[in-house]
Amino acid sequence: MVAPWFALFEAWAVAKLIRSPGFNRAVQKAYRKINRLPDFEQKNGQGRTGPSSLDHFKDEVKNQFRELTWQKRPPK
C-alpha cells in the first residue's frame, strides 16, 4: 500500500509538471513533429526582412556619440 503522503506528493508533482511552460513546449514540439505540422516560429533568417532592433540601437548610439564629440556628421 502506498503511503498517503507519497500519493499527495505525486499528485502535486504531476500538476506542477503539466503547468510548466517548458513541458508544454516539448509536448507541442513533439505533437507538431509527429503530425508533420509547420512550426510556429520561423527558422533562423526566414522571418526577418530588415535590420534588427540591436542594429537600430547601435546606429543610434553611434549618432549620439558623434554629436557628443562634435565630429562632423556624415553626408546623407
C-alpha positions as CSV (number, residue, x, y, z in Angstrom):
1,M,0.0,0.0,0.0
2,V,1.3,3.5,-0.9
3,A,1.6,6.0,1.8
4,P,-0.9,8.8,1.6
5,W,1.8,11.4,1.7
6,F,3.5,9.9,-1.3
7,A,0.3,9.9,-3.3
8,L,-0.2,13.6,-2.4
9,F,3.4,14.4,-3.4
10,E,2.9,12.6,-6.7
11,A,-0.3,14.5,-7.5
12,W,1.4,17.8,-6.7
13,A,4.5,16.9,-8.8
14,V,2.3,15.9,-11.8
15,A,0.2,19.1,-11.6
16,K,3.4,21.2,-11.4
17,L,4.9,19.5,-14.4
18,I,1.8,19.8,-16.5
19,R,1.6,23.6,-15.8
20,S,5.2,24.2,-16.6
21,P,5.9,26.1,-19.9
22,G,9.0,24.0,-20.8
23,F,7.0,20.8,-20.6
24,N,4.2,22.3,-22.7
25,R,6.7,23.4,-25.4
26,A,8.2,20.0,-25.5
27,V,4.8,18.3,-25.9
28,Q,3.8,20.8,-28.5
29,K,7.0,20.3,-30.5
30,A,6.6,16.5,-30.4
31,Y,3.0,16.8,-31.5
32,R,3.8,19.0,-34.4
33,K,6.7,16.7,-35.5
34,I,4.5,13.6,-35.3
35,N,1.7,15.1,-37.2
36,R,4.0,16.9,-39.7
37,L,2.6,20.4,-38.9
38,P,4.7,23.5,-39.6
39,D,6.5,25.3,-36.7
40,F,5.0,28.4,-35.2
41,E,8.4,30.1,-35.2
42,Q,10.3,30.6,-38.4
43,K,13.8,29.1,-38.7
44,N,16.7,31.5,-38.4
45,G,16.8,34.1,-41.1
46,Q,13.4,33.3,-42.7
47,G,11.2,35.6,-40.8
48,R,13.3,38.7,-40.7
49,T,13.5,41.1,-43.7
50,G,15.3,44.1,-42.3
51,P,17.8,45.2,-39.7
52,S,17.2,44.0,-36.1
53,S,16.4,46.2,-33.1
54,L,20.0,45.8,-32.0
55,D,21.2,47.3,-35.3
56,H,19.0,50.3,-34.9
57,F,20.2,50.7,-31.3
58,K,23.8,50.6,-32.3
59,D,23.3,53.2,-35.0
60,E,21.5,55.5,-32.6
61,V,24.3,55.2,-30.0
62,K,26.9,55.9,-32.8
63,N,25.0,59.0,-33.9
64,Q,24.7,60.3,-30.3
65,F,28.4,59.7,-29.7
66,R,29.3,61.7,-32.8
67,E,27.2,64.6,-31.6
68,L,28.8,64.5,-28.2
69,T,32.3,64.6,-29.5
70,W,31.5,67.4,-32.0
71,Q,32.5,65.4,-35.0
72,K,31.2,66.3,-38.4
73,R,28.1,64.4,-39.4
74,P,28.5,62.2,-42.5
75,P,26.5,63.5,-45.5
76,K,23.2,61.8,-46.1
